[in-house]
Amino acid sequence: MEFKESKPIYMQIVDRICNEILAGTYDEGGRIPSVREYAAIVEVNANTVVRSFDFLQSADIIFNRRGIGYFVSDGAKQQIMAMRRNVFMNEQLPDFFNEIDVLGISIDEVAELYRKRAN
């Protein structure tokens, strides 16, 4: 996996696992790879994956069954969507609005581009 310098690696792994859950790679109630297995998949230290799994557990996206492994929580897809929507609405969208203001782009121009994209 190629990583960006602008975001912590463990959070990029969180994003990847969330994307995999949303895409159906890992079903709700289903097992996900172990820390070591996932570390090998993304080619990072296992401690980095532990940090990612800890984050996902604290967000109720995955859970651990001692001695068995990690599993996707029921409702994980909705939780991921709510989390991402919150980040988008409260962090990314304000930055977007600031940028279009600075560049003198009207919301009508943005809406037109969005309509074209949707078609």
Number of C-alpha atoms within 10 A of each C-alpha: 10 8 12 9 7 7 9 12 18 20 17 17 22 19 16 14 21 24 15 13 20 17 11 11 13 18 18 19 15 14 18 20 13 17 20 15 13 18 18 13 11 15 13 16 13 17 13 17 25 17 17 21 24 17 16 22 17 11 15 16 23 25 21 15 9 7 6 9 13 20 21 23 21 16 13 21 20 12 16 20 13 12 12 14 13 12 12 14 11 11 11 12 12 11 13 12 14 11 12 14 12 9 9 9 12 11 12 9 11 12 11 11 11 11 10 9 8 7 5
